[in-house]
Amino acid sequence: MSRISVRGFAVASATAVTAVGSVVGVASGSTAVPNDAEATASDATLLADIPAGQQAHVQTASLTQQADAQAIQADASAKKDAEEAARKAAADTAIAKKAAAEKAAKEAKERADAKEKASRSSAGDFPIQSSYSTAEIQAMARQMVPSGQFQCFSYIVDHESSWNYHAVNASSGAYGLFQALPASKYSSAGSDWQTNPATQIKWGLNYMNSRYGSPCEAQSFWAANHWY
C-alpha cells in the first residue's frame, strides 16, 4: 500500500472513468484528445498496481470509519435521550412527593381540627349554671371520661380537691378540681375555666392522658408519690 491512500483510491477511480470517456471520443472520430488523458491513464495504472486484497482493505477501512462515526453519534444521541428521561422522571417524582406531602399535611390538619372541635364540644355540651353540686360535677365527668377509667380519674380528684372546682391551695395557689399550678393552665381547655367545671375536667383528662397515658396510669403514679 505504499503507492496509494484512501484519497488516491478515490482519484484513481474517478480518472479511470475519464480515461474511458477519452477512448470513446477517439472511436467516434474525434481528433481532439484531452491533454490530461495521459495523467488519467497514469492514475488508473496506480490503482491497477494495488493488489486486489489491499484494495478491499482500503474500502473496508473507509466503511469501518463511517460505522464508527455513526456509532459515536448514536451513543451521544442515546445518552442525551437517557439524561432527558432521567430529568423528567426526577421532576415527576418531586412533583408527586410534594403533592403527597401537601395531602398528608392537609389530612393531619383536618384530623387535628376535628379532634379539637370534639374536645371543645365535650366541655360545652352542659348547660351553664351559676354553681354546680358535687353530684353534677361527677355526672359531667362520667360523660367525658371513659367508663373503664372513671374510678381512677375520680380517685385523683377526690384526693386533690374533693370535687370542689373552686378549691384553692393557700400556700401554693394551686386551683380547681386538679389543683393546677399555675391556675391559668386550665385556660388551654377554655376561657371559662374558673366558672365551668366541665372545662376543668377536660383539661384534667387531657393532662392525665398526655403525661401518663391514662387516668389509671396517673392514679398509680399518684398513689406512689402523692402528687402527679
N, CA, C and O of each residue as an XYZ file, in Angstrom:
912
protein
N       0.817     -1.203      0.000
C       0.000      0.000      0.000
C       0.846      1.244      0.000
O       0.338      2.323      0.307
N       2.071      1.143     -0.320
C       2.960      2.291     -0.261
C       2.673      3.291     -1.345
O       3.120      4.434     -1.253
N       1.922      2.893     -2.402
C       1.704      3.821     -3.518
C       0.279      4.361     -3.574
O      -0.112      5.006     -4.547
N      -0.487      4.094     -2.532
C      -1.871      4.582     -2.623
C      -2.390      4.919     -1.231
O      -1.952      4.323     -0.246
N      -3.295      5.843     -1.143
C      -4.002      6.174      0.081
C      -5.492      6.088     -0.212
O      -5.906      5.828     -1.342
N      -6.286      6.312      0.824
C      -7.724      6.309      0.576
C      -8.091      7.374     -0.436
O      -8.933      7.157     -1.307
N      -7.442      8.544     -0.311
C      -7.699      9.616     -1.283
C      -7.241      9.202     -2.664
O      -7.931      9.452     -3.652
N      -6.086      8.570     -2.739
C      -5.578      8.122     -4.030
C      -6.518      7.141     -4.672
O      -6.713      7.161     -5.887
N      -7.105      6.280     -3.864
C      -8.053      5.295     -4.404
C      -9.238      5.999     -5.050
O      -9.700      5.589     -6.115
N      -9.737      7.072     -4.403
C     -10.868      7.803     -4.953
C     -10.490      8.503     -6.246
O     -11.271      8.499     -7.197
N      -9.295      9.110     -6.302
C      -8.830      9.794     -7.511
C      -8.668      8.809     -8.643
O      -9.067      9.094     -9.772
N      -8.091      7.658     -8.364
C      -7.867      6.635     -9.391
C      -9.176      6.183     -9.990
O      -9.281      5.974    -11.198
N     -10.193      6.030     -9.122
C     -11.493      5.599     -9.624
C     -12.075      6.635    -10.568
O     -12.607      6.303    -11.627
N     -11.962      7.921    -10.162
C     -12.515      8.997    -10.991
C     -11.783      9.123    -12.316
O     -12.429      9.285    -13.351
N     -10.450      9.054    -12.320
C      -9.663      9.217    -13.552
C      -9.850      8.042    -14.485
O      -9.727      8.189    -15.701
N     -10.143      6.885    -13.937
C     -10.388      5.718    -14.797
C     -11.613      5.955    -15.636
O     -11.635      5.598    -16.814
N     -12.640      6.554    -15.053
C     -13.842      6.865    -15.809
C     -13.531      7.871    -16.904
O     -14.029      7.752    -18.024
N     -12.712      8.857    -16.583
C     -12.333      9.870    -17.578
C     -11.589      9.240    -18.746
O     -11.791      9.604    -19.904
N     -10.725      8.288    -18.416
C      -9.959      7.615    -19.476
C     -10.871      6.871    -20.423
O     -10.642      6.874    -21.633
N     -11.883      6.244    -19.905
C     -12.839      5.523    -20.758
C     -13.546      6.496    -21.666
O     -13.756      6.213    -22.846
N     -13.921      7.656    -21.122
C     -14.587      8.666    -21.946
C     -13.705      9.131    -23.079
O     -14.201      9.390    -24.175
N     -12.408      9.246    -22.845
C     -11.487      9.690    -23.888
C     -11.425      8.671    -25.009
O     -11.414      9.037    -26.185
N     -11.386      7.400    -24.656
C     -11.324      6.351    -25.682
C     -12.570      6.365    -26.528
O     -12.498      6.191    -27.744
N     -13.693      6.566    -25.915
C     -14.947      6.621    -26.668
C     -14.910      7.776    -27.652
O     -15.383      7.653    -28.782
N     -14.338      8.917    -27.217
C     -14.251     10.070    -28.110
C     -13.399      9.776    -29.320
O     -13.736     10.216    -30.419
N     -12.304      9.047    -29.162
C     -11.438      8.720    -30.303
C     -12.153      7.802    -31.258
O     -12.067      7.956    -32.476
N     -12.869      6.834    -30.687
C     -13.564      5.872    -31.538
C     -14.626      6.540    -32.358
O     -14.947      6.045    -33.439
N     -15.192      7.637    -31.909
C     -16.252      8.318    -32.655
C     -15.703      9.237    -33.734
O     -16.466      9.887    -34.450
N     -14.379      9.293    -33.853
C     -13.786     10.087    -34.916
C     -13.266     11.409    -34.472
O     -12.751     12.178    -35.283
N     -13.387     11.700    -33.194
C     -12.883     12.984    -32.723
C     -11.377     12.962    -32.706
O     -10.770     11.981    -32.277
N     -10.758     14.051    -33.177
C      -9.304     14.130    -33.211
C      -8.751     14.911    -32.035
O      -7.537     15.025    -31.860
N      -9.711     15.477    -31.184
C      -9.263     16.270    -30.031
C      -9.225     15.377    -28.811
O     -10.271     14.939    -28.332
N      -8.034     15.099    -28.299
C      -7.838     14.257    -27.106
C      -7.397     15.169    -25.967
O      -6.445     15.936    -26.115
N      -8.091     15.089    -24.826
C      -7.714     15.990    -23.713
C      -6.261     15.811    -23.347
O      -5.719     14.710    -23.442
N      -5.623     16.902    -22.924
C      -4.223     16.863    -22.529
C      -3.989     16.048    -21.287
O      -2.874     15.584    -21.048
N      -5.080     15.855    -20.446
C      -4.879     15.130    -19.192
C      -5.151     13.651    -19.336
O      -5.227     12.944    -18.331
N      -5.300     13.158    -20.555
C      -5.582     11.736    -20.760
C      -4.445     10.885    -20.252
O      -4.665      9.842    -19.637
N      -3.208     11.335    -20.512
C      -2.067     10.549    -20.066
C      -1.988     10.517    -18.553
O      -1.639      9.490    -17.971
N      -2.313     11.651    -17.896
C      -2.301     11.682    -16.426
C      -3.365     10.776    -15.865
O      -3.157     10.090    -14.864
N      -4.543     10.779    -16.540
C      -5.630      9.908    -16.089
C      -5.245      8.463    -16.207
O      -5.484      7.664    -15.301
N      -4.639      8.125    -17.341
C      -4.191      6.749    -17.552
C      -3.156      6.369    -16.515
O      -3.110      5.232    -16.047
N      -2.307      7.357    -16.154
C      -1.276      7.095    -15.140
C      -1.907      6.799    -13.794
O      -1.465      5.900    -13.079
N      -2.973      7.575    -13.438
C      -3.669      7.337    -12.177
C      -4.323      5.973    -12.164
O      -4.289      5.264    -11.158
N      -4.922      5.607    -13.292
C      -5.548      4.292    -13.388
C      -4.523      3.205    -13.198
O      -4.794      2.170    -12.589
N      -3.288      3.461    -13.750
C      -2.216      2.474    -13.583
C      -1.889      2.281    -12.124
O      -1.614      1.160    -11.697
N      -1.914      3.427    -11.292
C      -1.651      3.319     -9.859
C      -2.659      2.397     -9.196
O      -2.274      1.577     -8.363
N      -3.967      2.507     -9.547
C      -4.984      1.635     -8.974
C      -4.752      0.203     -9.357
O      -4.922     -0.721     -8.562
N      -4.340      0.039    -10.654
C      -4.115     -1.327    -11.122
C      -2.940     -1.968    -10.426
O      -2.879     -3.189    -10.282
N      -1.989     -1.126     -9.987
C      -0.813     -1.667     -9.310
C      -1.117     -2.204     -7.919
O      -0.320     -2.971     -7.379
N      -2.294     -1.808     -7.296
C      -2.626     -2.257     -5.940
C      -3.238     -3.634     -6.023
O      -4.191     -3.839     -6.775
N      -2.720     -4.576     -5.277
C      -3.315     -5.928     -5.264
C      -4.771     -5.852     -4.848
O      -5.166     -4.985     -4.068
N      -5.553     -6.760     -5.373
C      -6.995     -6.764     -5.110
C      -7.294     -6.842     -3.627
O      -8.225     -6.182     -3.166
N      -6.533     -7.632     -2.848
C      -6.762     -7.772     -1.411
C      -6.566     -6.471     -0.670
O      -7.296     -6.164      0.272
N      -5.543     -5.680     -1.115
C      -5.289     -4.400     -0.453
C      -6.354     -3.369     -0.811
O      -6.709     -2.526      0.012
N      -6.865     -3.437     -2.049
C      -7.972     -2.548     -2.413
C      -9.175     -2.793     -1.495
O      -9.801     -1.845     -1.020
N      -9.488     -4.048     -1.254
C     -10.605     -4.398     -0.362
C     -10.336     -3.893      1.054
O     -11.250     -3.455      1.752
N      -9.057     -3.961      1.472
C      -8.702     -3.491      2.819
C      -8.966     -1.996      2.958
O      -9.473     -1.535      3.980
N      -8.608     -1.230      1.893
C      -8.830      0.210      1.911
C     -10.314      0.518      1.997
O     -10.730      1.386      2.764
N     -11.106     -0.187      1.218
C     -12.555      0.023      1.238
C     -13.134     -0.329      2.613
O     -13.989      0.378      3.146
N     -12.641     -1.446      3.170
C     -13.125     -1.873      4.489
C     -12.791     -0.847      5.562
O     -13.620     -0.562      6.426
N     -11.563     -0.281      5.514
C     -11.153      0.731      6.485
C     -12.053      1.957      6.401
O     -12.423      2.535      7.423
N     -12.403      2.351      5.180
C     -13.266      3.507      4.995
C     -14.651      3.252      5.575
O     -15.216      4.108      6.256
N     -15.194      2.064      5.298
C     -16.515      1.716      5.826
C     -16.500      1.613      7.348
O     -17.469      1.977      8.015
N     -15.392      1.113      7.888
C     -15.263      0.993      9.353
C     -15.276      2.355     10.010
O     -15.912      2.552     11.045
N     -14.554      3.319      9.389
C     -14.536      4.674      9.920
C     -15.937      5.286      9.917
O     -16.352      5.943     10.872
N     -16.656      5.051      8.811
C     -18.025      5.566      8.734
C     -18.906      4.937      9.819
O     -19.694      5.622     10.472
N     -18.756      3.629      9.995
C     -19.555      2.926     11.004
C     -19.233      3.431     12.401
O     -20.132      3.619     13.221
N     -17.914      3.658     12.681
C     -17.519      4.165     13.995
C     -18.123      5.545     14.258
O     -18.602      5.831     15.356
N     -18.090      6.392     13.227
C     -18.644      7.731     13.378
C     -20.140      7.669     13.667
O     -20.654      8.402     14.512
N     -20.837      6.770     12.941
C     -22.270      6.616     13.147
C     -22.571      6.080     14.548
O     -23.531      6.506     15.191
N     -21.734      5.133     15.018
C     -21.926      4.562     16.356
C     -21.737      5.616     17.434
O     -22.501      5.675     18.397
N     -20.693      6.467     17.262
C     -20.441      7.541     18.227
C     -21.625      8.500     18.278
O     -22.052      8.922     19.352
N     -22.149      8.838     17.095
C     -23.289      9.738     17.033
C     -24.515      9.121     17.704
O     -25.258      9.796     18.417
N     -24.712      7.805     17.456
C     -25.849      7.111     18.052
C     -25.721      7.047     19.568
O     -26.706      7.222     20.286
N     -24.498      6.796     20.060
C     -24.275      6.742     21.505
C     -24.569      8.097     22.151
O     -25.196      8.170     23.208
N     -24.105      9.167     21.500
C     -24.334     10.503     22.035
C     -25.827     10.819     22.079
O     -26.319     11.411     23.040
N     -26.545     10.414     21.021
C     -27.979     10.655     20.975
C     -28.703      9.868     22.061
O     -29.601     10.379     22.730
N     -28.282      8.587     22.225
C     -28.905      7.749     23.253
C     -28.635      8.302     24.647
O     -29.520      8.299     25.503
N     -27.407      8.779     24.876
C     -27.056      9.357     26.180
C     -27.887     10.599     26.454
O     -28.364     10.795     27.571
N     -28.063     11.431     25.447
C     -28.856     12.639     25.609
C     -30.299     12.295     25.945
O     -30.910     12.905     26.822
N     -30.852     11.273     25.208
C     -32.229     10.854     25.474
C     -32.369     10.315     26.892
O     -33.353     10.602     27.575
N     -31.368      9.517     27.344
C     -31.413      8.945     28.691
C     -31.358     10.028     29.755
O     -32.083      9.957     30.748
N     -30.505     11.034     29.560
C     -30.404     12.131     30.524
C     -31.705     12.917     30.591
O     -32.146     13.313     31.670
N     -32.310     13.137     29.442
C     -33.575     13.865     29.403
C     -34.669     13.078     30.123
O     -35.470     13.642     30.868
N     -34.686     11.745     29.883
C     -35.679     10.893     30.544
C     -35.473     10.893     32.054
O     -36.438     10.907     32.817
N     -34.192     10.877     32.489
C     -33.891     10.890     33.923
C     -34.340     12.202     34.560
O     -34.895     12.205     35.658
N     -34.095     13.326     33.859
C     -34.526     14.623     34.380
C     -36.053     14.681     34.510
O     -36.586     15.190     35.497
N     -36.735     14.156     33.507
C     -38.203     14.164     33.526
C     -38.732     13.297     34.668
O     -39.668     13.673     35.373
N     -38.100     12.111     34.834
C     -38.534     11.216     35.910
C     -38.313     11.852     37.277
O     -39.159     11.738     38.163
N     -37.165     12.527     37.447
C     -36.866     13.187     38.719
C     -37.875     14.304     38.992
O     -38.334     14.474     40.122
N     -38.210     15.052     37.961
C     -39.180     16.133     38.124
C     -40.551     15.578     38.493
O     -41.230     16.120     39.365
N     -40.959     14.491     37.826
C     -42.247     13.866     38.124
C     -42.279     13.347     39.559
O     -43.282     13.487     40.259
N     -41.162     12.741     39.989
C     -41.080     12.222     41.361
C     -41.185     13.348     42.377
O     -41.889     13.222     43.379
N     -40.485     14.450     42.119
C     -40.528     15.592     43.031
C     -41.943     16.159     43.131
O     -42.401     16.512     44.218
N     -42.626     16.244     42.002
C     -43.998     16.757     41.994
C     -44.922     15.840     42.787
O     -45.768     16.299     43.555
N     -44.741     14.511     42.583
C     -45.575     13.541     43.293
C     -45.340     13.596     44.801
O     -46.285     13.527     45.586
N     -44.060     13.721     45.204
C     -43.742     13.803     46.634
C     -44.339     15.063     47.251
O     -44.871     15.029     48.361
N     -44.248     16.168     46.528
C     -44.802     17.419     47.043
C     -46.308     17.310     47.225
O     -46.860     17.758     48.230
N     -46.971     16.702     46.227
C     -48.423     16.541     46.310
C     -48.797     15.640     47.488
O     -49.758     15.913     48.207
N     -48.022     14.554     47.681
C     -48.298     13.639     48.788
C     -48.094     14.329     50.131
O     -48.882     14.141     51.058
N     -47.029     15.134     50.236
C     -46.753     15.849     51.492
C     -47.859     16.854     51.787
O     -48.301     16.977     52.930
N     -48.305     17.573     50.760
C     -49.374     18.545     50.954
C     -50.670     17.862     51.368
O     -51.409     18.373     52.209
N     -50.943     16.691     50.763
C     -52.147     15.940     51.110
C     -52.083     15.457     52.555
O     -53.058     15.553     53.300
N     -50.895     14.925     52.945
C     -50.720     14.428     54.317
C     -50.880     15.562     55.324
O     -51.512     15.386     56.366
N     -50.307     16.726     55.015
C     -50.418     17.879     55.909
C     -51.876     18.331     56.039
O     -52.342     18.678     57.124
N     -52.572     18.318     54.918
C     -53.982     18.720     54.942
C     -54.807     17.762     55.781
O     -55.645     18.184     56.578
N     -54.564     16.446     55.596
C     -55.306     15.446     56.362
C     -54.989     15.544     57.853
O     -55.877     15.403     58.693
N     -53.707     15.790     58.177
C     -53.320     15.923     59.583
C     -54.015     17.129     60.219
O     -54.482     17.061     61.357
N     -54.076     18.223     59.477
C     -54.746     19.427     59.988
C     -56.235     19.165     60.194
O     -56.817     19.592     61.190
N     -56.843     18.459     59.243
C     -58.268     18.161     59.368
C     -58.532     17.288     60.587
O     -59.509     17.495     61.307
N     -57.635     16.288     60.821
C     -57.803     15.432     61.998
C     -57.642     16.235     63.291
O     -58.404     16.064     64.243
N     -56.632     17.118     63.305
C     -56.407     17.936     64.497
C     -57.592     18.865     64.759
O     -58.016     19.044     65.901
N     -58.119     19.454     63.678
C     -59.270     20.350     63.838
C     -60.486     19.588     64.357
O     -61.226     20.073     65.212
N     -60.674     18.372     63.815
C     -61.811     17.571     64.248
C     -61.673     17.158     65.709
O     -62.646     17.152     66.462
N     -60.438     16.810     66.098
C     -60.185     16.416     67.486
C     -60.417     17.583     68.428
O     -61.019     17.430     69.491
N     -59.930     18.752     68.025
C     -60.107     19.936     68.859
C     -61.576     20.303     68.977
O     -62.057     20.680     70.045
N     -62.281     20.183     67.852
C     -63.706     20.501     67.863
C     -64.465     19.555     68.780
O     -65.330     19.972     69.551
N     -64.118     18.242     68.680
C     -64.781     17.259     69.536
C     -64.466     17.507     70.997
O     -65.325     17.375     71.869
N     -63.199     17.874     71.251
C     -62.793     18.140     72.634
C     -63.520     19.348     73.199
O     -63.952     19.335     74.351
N     -63.656     20.379     72.401
C     -64.342     21.578     72.867
C     -65.819     21.319     73.108
O     -66.409     21.816     74.067
N     -66.406     20.525     72.208
C     -67.833     20.264     72.358
C     -68.118     19.434     73.606
O     -69.176     19.573     74.220
N     -67.165     18.565     73.983
C     -67.383     17.722     75.154
C     -67.483     18.547     76.426
O     -68.129     18.134     77.389
N     -66.847     19.709     76.435
C     -66.917     20.574     77.614
C     -68.005     21.619     77.489
O     -68.315     22.321     78.451
N     -68.578     21.721     76.318
C     -69.581     22.766     76.113
C     -70.989     22.243     75.949
O     -71.910     23.007     75.661
N     -71.165     20.918     76.133
C     -72.484     20.334     75.975
C     -73.320     20.412     77.248
O     -74.442     19.906     77.289
N     -72.792     21.025     78.257
C     -73.505     21.108     79.531
C     -74.054     22.527     79.718
O     -73.391     23.500     79.359
N     -75.232     22.643     80.266
C     -75.816     23.986     80.487
C     -74.993     24.785     81.489
O     -74.513     24.256     82.491
N     -74.848     26.045     81.197
C     -74.102     26.929     82.084
C     -74.951     27.264     83.316
O     -76.115     27.651     83.211
N     -74.324     27.099     84.488
C     -75.019     27.396     85.742
C     -74.163     28.337     86.581
O     -72.963     28.480     86.348
N     -74.785     28.962     87.542
C     -74.036     29.845     88.431
C     -73.213     29.050     89.433
O     -72.203     29.538     89.941
N     -73.644     27.824     89.717
C     -72.897     26.950     90.609
C     -73.258     25.496     90.314
O     -74.288     25.209     89.703
N     -72.391     24.584     90.758
C     -72.593     23.158     90.478
C     -72.363     22.357     91.750
O     -71.441     22.629     92.519
N     -73.204     21.385     91.949
C     -73.035     20.499     93.087
C     -72.005     19.423     92.747
O     -71.643     19.236     91.585
N     -71.545     18.726     93.774
C     -70.584     17.642     93.545
C     -71.182     16.579     92.639
O     -70.495     16.063     91.757
N     -72.439     16.245     92.841
C     -73.100     15.232     92.018
C     -73.157     15.664     90.552
O     -72.965     14.845     89.653
N     -73.414     16.923     90.321
C     -73.477     17.434     88.945
C     -72.093     17.388     88.288
O     -71.963     17.045     87.113
N     -71.078     17.734     89.055
C     -69.717     17.708     88.500
C     -69.298     16.269     88.187
O     -68.671     16.003     87.162
N     -69.652     15.360     89.074
C     -69.321     13.954     88.835
C     -70.092     13.403     87.633
O     -69.575     12.565     86.895
N     -71.312     13.869     87.439
C     -72.093     13.442     86.279
C     -71.439     13.927     84.983
O     -71.414     13.207     83.985
N     -70.914     15.148     85.008
C     -70.173     15.663     83.851
C     -68.974     14.771     83.552
O     -68.730     14.380     82.410
N     -68.235     14.464     84.615
C     -67.019     13.665     84.445
C     -67.344     12.281     83.881
O     -66.600     11.769     83.045
N     -68.438     11.674     84.325
C     -68.807     10.344     83.827
C     -69.101     10.363     82.331
O     -68.869      9.373     81.636
N     -69.614     11.492     81.835
C     -69.909     11.607     80.412
C     -68.648     11.854     79.583
O     -68.605     11.512     78.402
N     -67.630     12.443     80.195
C     -66.422     12.821     79.461
C     -65.295     11.814     79.591
O     -64.458     11.707     78.694
N     -65.256     11.083     80.675
C     -64.167     10.129     80.926
C     -64.617      8.726     80.530
O     -65.739      8.337     80.853
N     -63.770      7.950     79.834
C     -64.127      6.562     79.508
C     -64.517      5.794     80.766
O     -63.892      5.953     81.815
N     -65.548      4.963     80.659
C     -66.087      4.286     81.833
C     -65.041      3.461     82.566
O     -65.057      3.404     83.796
N     -64.122      2.814     81.827
C     -63.102      1.990     82.454
C     -62.041      2.789     83.184
O     -61.240      2.216     83.922
N     -62.018      4.102     82.993
C     -61.023      4.971     83.612
C     -61.608      5.880     84.691
O     -60.878      6.600     85.371
N     -62.924      5.839     84.839
C     -63.540      6.818     85.734
C     -63.113      6.657     87.189
O     -62.845      7.655     87.858
N     -63.043      5.448     87.687
C     -62.680      5.259     89.096
C     -61.284      5.820     89.380
O     -61.061      6.449     90.414
N     -60.358      5.593     88.465
C     -59.003      6.136     88.629
C     -59.035      7.661     88.588
O     -58.389      8.338     89.387
N     -59.808      8.182     87.629
C     -59.953      9.634     87.494
C     -60.532     10.216     88.776
O     -60.036     11.216     89.295
N     -61.590      9.579     89.283
C     -62.254     10.045     90.489
C     -61.322      9.987     91.703
O     -61.386     10.854     92.575
N     -60.464      8.977     91.761
C     -59.508      8.838     92.872
C     -58.624     10.075     92.991
O     -58.409     10.600     94.084
N     -58.113     10.534     91.837
C     -57.235     11.700     91.860
C     -57.996     12.955     92.256
O     -57.504     13.740     93.066
N     -59.196     13.162     91.698
C     -59.966     14.358     92.037
C     -60.346     14.356     93.517
O     -60.314     15.391     94.182
N     -60.708     13.172     94.019
C     -61.026     13.071     95.451
C     -59.869     13.558     96.310
O     -60.062     14.315     97.262
N     -58.675     13.119     95.965
C     -57.507     13.450     96.785
C     -56.986     14.872     96.541
O     -56.358     15.458     97.422
N     -57.239     15.421     95.365
C     -56.747     16.763     95.067
C     -57.677     17.863     95.550
O     -57.216     18.869     96.089
N     -58.985     17.685     95.365
C     -59.900     18.793     95.659
C     -61.231     18.397     96.266
O     -62.040     19.261     96.603
N     -61.470     17.094     96.410
C     -62.780     16.607     96.896
C     -63.917     17.128     96.008
O     -65.013     17.411     96.492
N     -63.640     17.249     94.700
C     -64.595     17.679     93.680
C     -65.054     19.126     93.864
O     -66.157     19.486     93.454
N     -64.216     19.948     94.475
C     -64.520     21.370     94.621
C     -63.787     22.138     93.510
O     -62.567     22.298     93.559
N     -64.529     22.599     92.529
C     -63.887     23.259     91.387
C     -63.400     24.663     91.710
O     -62.760     25.303     90.874
N     -63.694     25.152     92.914
C     -63.163     26.438     93.357
C     -62.065     26.256     94.407
O     -61.615     27.243     94.990
N     -61.630     25.043     94.661
C     -60.645     24.783     95.714
C     -59.340     25.510     95.416
O     -58.860     25.509     94.283
N     -58.763     26.142     96.466
C     -57.507     26.876     96.320
C     -56.541     26.425     97.412
O     -56.908     26.353     98.585
N     -55.311     26.122     97.021
C     -54.279     25.791     97.992
C     -53.708     27.102     98.523
O     -53.140     27.891     97.768
N     -53.862     27.327     99.822
C     -53.474     28.612    100.404
C     -51.980     28.883    100.300
O     -51.568     30.038    100.199
N     -51.179     27.854    100.322
C     -49.730     28.073    100.297
C     -49.155     28.187     98.888
O     -48.236     28.973     98.659
N     -49.687     27.411     97.944
C     -49.101     27.397     96.591
C     -49.930     28.147     95.561
O     -49.408     28.602     94.543
N     -51.236     28.273     95.834
C     -52.102     28.917     94.854
C     -52.672     27.942     93.836
O     -53.378     28.363     92.920
N     -52.381     26.621     93.974
C     -52.955     25.624     93.073
C     -54.476     25.718     93.142
O     -55.050     26.016     94.190
N     -55.125     25.452     91.981
C     -56.550     25.783     91.901
C     -57.356     24.658     91.257
O     -56.853     23.903     90.425
N     -58.625     24.568     91.668
C     -59.613     23.763     90.991
C     -59.589     22.290     91.301
O     -58.926     21.836     92.234
N     -60.342     21.539     90.482
C     -60.515     20.098     90.679
C     -59.187     19.354     90.719
O     -59.033     18.388     91.466
N     -58.217     19.811     89.905
C     -56.952     19.076     89.753
C     -55.777     19.820     90.364
O     -54.624     19.415     90.222
N     -56.096     20.933     91.058
C     -55.058     21.737     91.691
C     -53.932     22.102     90.710
O     -52.748     21.885     90.965
N     -54.360     22.658     89.596
C     -53.408     23.091     88.578
C     -52.578     24.243     89.108
O     -53.082     25.126     89.801
N     -51.289     24.219     88.771
C     -50.387     25.282     89.218
C     -49.457     25.676     88.066
O     -48.665     24.845     87.622
N     -49.525     26.884     87.582
C     -50.473     27.914     87.993
C     -51.883     27.606     87.495
O     -52.076     26.787     86.597
N     -52.846     28.268     88.087
C     -54.247     28.010     87.745
C     -54.543     28.302     86.275
O     -55.448     27.709     85.688
N     -53.787     29.205     85.695
C     -54.031     29.606     84.294
C     -53.826     28.467     83.305
O     -54.189     28.594     82.136
N     -53.246     27.348     83.760
C     -53.095     26.204     82.856
C     -54.447     25.750     82.304
O     -54.537     25.256     81.181
N     -55.482     25.923     83.099
C     -56.809     25.489     82.648
C     -57.248     26.218     81.381
O     -58.069     25.703     80.622
N     -56.714     27.397     81.154
C     -57.158     28.209     80.014
C     -56.926     27.523     78.676
O     -57.557     27.882     77.682
N     -56.021     26.530     78.634
C     -55.806     25.811     77.373
C     -57.033     24.987     76.980
O     -57.178     24.586     75.825
N     -57.907     24.742     77.946
C     -59.128     23.983     77.667
C     -60.332     24.887     77.468
O     -61.369     24.439     76.980
N     -60.207     26.148     77.839
C     -61.328     27.072     77.671
C     -61.169     28.286     78.556
O     -60.567     28.217     79.627
N     -61.710     29.393     78.101
C     -61.571     30.653     78.851
C     -62.474     30.709     80.081
O     -62.290     31.573     80.938
N     -63.456     29.795     80.182
C     -64.397     29.817     81.300
C     -63.982     28.860     82.419
O     -64.826     28.405     83.191
N     -62.690     28.556     82.508
C     -62.208     27.542     83.442
C     -62.497     27.862     84.907
O     -62.580     26.946     85.725
N     -62.652     29.134     85.256
C     -62.904     29.499     86.663
C     -64.338     29.233     87.092
O     -64.615     29.069     88.281
N     -65.250     29.189     86.128
C     -66.670     29.037     86.464
C     -67.304     27.774     85.904
O     -68.436     27.443     86.256
N     -66.592     27.066     85.039
C     -67.171     25.877     84.392
C     -66.351     24.634     84.742
O     -65.236     24.476     84.245
N     -66.885     23.749     85.588
C     -66.140     22.552     85.957
C     -65.895     21.618     84.768
O     -64.932     20.852     84.775
N     -66.751     21.675     83.755
C     -66.549     20.825     82.575
C     -65.242     21.180     81.879
O     -64.551     20.303     81.361
N     -64.904     22.459     81.867
C     -63.645     22.895     81.258
C     -62.463     22.358     82.059
O     -61.464     21.929     81.482
N     -62.572     22.381     83.372
C     -61.501     21.826     84.209
C     -61.380     20.311     84.013
O     -60.274     19.772     83.973
N     -62.510     19.637     83.893
C     -62.483     18.181     83.675
C     -61.797     17.863     82.352
O     -60.988     16.937     82.279
N     -62.110     18.616     81.316
C     -61.472     18.391     80.015
C     -59.966     18.575     80.122
O     -59.190     17.787     79.582
N     -59.562     19.630     80.828
C     -58.123     19.866     80.991
C     -57.472     18.726     81.777
O     -56.416     18.226     81.387
N     -58.099     18.313     82.884
C     -57.520     17.252     83.706
C     -57.397     15.939     82.961
O     -56.388     15.248     83.096
N     -58.405     15.579     82.174
C     -58.356     14.335     81.405
C     -57.257     14.390     80.352
O     -56.524     13.418     80.170
N     -57.137     15.529     79.653
C     -56.071     15.681     78.654
C     -54.691     15.593     79.302
O     -53.766     15.002     78.744
N     -54.569     16.194     80.494
C     -53.288     16.163     81.207
C     -52.899     14.731     81.570
O     -51.759     14.324     81.349
N     -53.830     13.973     82.120
C     -53.532     12.586     82.509
C     -53.181     11.728     81.296
O     -52.252     10.922     81.345
N     -53.918     11.904     80.224
C     -53.651     11.107     79.010
C     -52.305     11.459     78.392
O     -51.559     10.569     77.984
N     -51.989     12.745     78.319
C     -50.755     13.160     77.654
C     -49.520     12.869     78.500
O     -48.470     12.511     77.967
N     -49.645     13.023     79.829
C     -48.474     12.845     80.690
C     -48.256     11.389     81.095
O     -47.119     10.926     81.177
N     -49.347     10.673     81.345
C     -49.202      9.306     81.865
C     -49.764      8.220     80.940
O     -49.444      7.042     81.096
N     -50.575      8.608     80.007
C     -51.163      7.632     79.086
C     -52.621      7.357     79.368
O     -53.372      6.996     78.462
N     -53.038      7.524     80.630
C     -54.431      7.287     81.005
C     -54.632      7.721     82.453
O     -53.654      7.873     83.185
N     -55.877      7.924     82.882
C     -56.125      8.250     84.285
C     -55.650      7.155     85.244
O     -55.176      7.457     86.339
N     -55.771      5.898     84.844
C     -55.334      4.824     85.744
C     -53.811      4.824     85.906
O     -53.312      4.530     86.992
N     -53.079      5.144     84.863
C     -51.627      5.278     84.996
C     -51.288      6.476     85.876
O     -50.335      6.433     86.654
N     -52.066      7.537     85.750
C     -51.863      8.709     86.597
C     -52.149      8.365     88.062
O     -51.441      8.824     88.958
N     -53.182      7.562     88.304
C     -53.509      7.165     89.673
C     -52.377      6.340     90.295
O     -52.043      6.521     91.466
N     -51.782      5.422     89.494
C     -50.676      4.611     90.001
C     -49.524      5.499     90.429
O     -48.911      5.270     91.472
N     -49.229      6.508     89.630
C     -48.149      7.433     89.974
C     -48.512      8.224     91.224
O     -47.673      8.402     92.107
N     -49.752      8.700     91.309
C     -50.180      9.487     92.481
C     -50.090      8.638     93.745
O     -49.630      9.122     94.780
N     -50.522      7.382     93.675
C     -50.509      6.514     94.840
C     -49.090      6.292     95.355
O     -48.881      6.136     96.558
N     -48.127      6.279     94.458
C     -46.735      6.038     94.854
C     -46.042      7.312     95.301
O     -45.118      7.251     96.113
N     -46.466      8.481     94.788
C     -45.736      9.726     95.060
C     -46.572     10.794     95.761
O     -46.023     11.783     96.245
N     -47.890     10.610     95.823
C     -48.815     11.586     96.427
C     -48.814     12.922     95.690
O     -49.152     13.956     96.266
N     -48.449     12.896     94.469
C     -48.596     14.012     93.545
C     -48.559     13.430     92.125
O     -48.201     12.267     91.937
N     -48.916     14.215     91.163
C     -48.920     13.723     89.789
C     -48.616     14.858     88.818
O     -48.575     14.640     87.607
